[in-house]
Amino acid sequence: MLNLGNFLVHWAITAFSLWLASRVFNGLKFSSPASLFVSALLLGFVNATLRWVLVVLTLPLSIVTFGLFLLVINALMLMLVARIVQGFRISGFWTAFFASIFISIVALVAGAIVGGGPVIHWDRGATWI
């Protein structure tokens, strides 16, 4: 079941991460707040669907590069969103590459602060055999 509050928190965190990246990287621009919010929504959708297909298809390459190829996939997902959303521009691959790393780190930290990010639960009452 979809929790609307959790969805909105993740969307806001992604939008904040994209906005902050646009302030840090000169080659990443949004023409309006609407393009920023649509980009955040589409980036979440693309990461939830298409990214996992690419990860599975490129698994041998990811294993050979010790997972570093996943950074390339993240950059490609960001470039795809920029290609689809009118008003979102990325100057090139390397801007997308470093911006995607930055966006991931900001989203991880913001998610940990807000409570909408990945959380590891430790069950202290578990019985180990």
FENGIVEN-V434706 format. One record per backbone hydrogen bond with DSSP energy under -1.0 kcal/mol. CO is the residue of the C=O (numbers start at 1). NH is the residue of the N-H. Records with the same first field share a line. If there is no record, write none. Layout:
# FENGIVEN-V434706
CO: NH  NH
This chain:
# FENGIVEN-V434706
3: 7
4: 8
5: 9
6: 10
7: 11
8: 12
9: 13
10: 14
11: 15
12: 16
13: 17
14: 18
15: 19
16: 20
17: 21
18: 22
19: 23
20: 24
21: 25
25: 28
27: 91
29: 89
32: 36
33: 37
34: 38
35: 39
36: 40
37: 41
38: 42
39: 43
40: 44
41: 45
42: 46
43: 47
44: 48
45: 49
46: 51
50: 54
51: 55
52: 56
53: 57
54: 58
56: 59
58: 62
59: 63
60: 64
61: 65
62: 67
63: 66
65: 68
67: 70
68: 71
69: 73
70: 74
71: 75
72: 76
73: 77
74: 78
75: 79
76: 80
77: 81
78: 82
79: 83
80: 84
81: 85
85: 88
87: 31
89: 29
92: 96
93: 97
94: 98
95: 99
96: 100
97: 101
98: 102
99: 103
100: 104
101: 105
102: 106
103: 107
104: 108
105: 109
106: 110
107: 111
108: 112
109: 113
110: 114
111: 115  117
123: 126
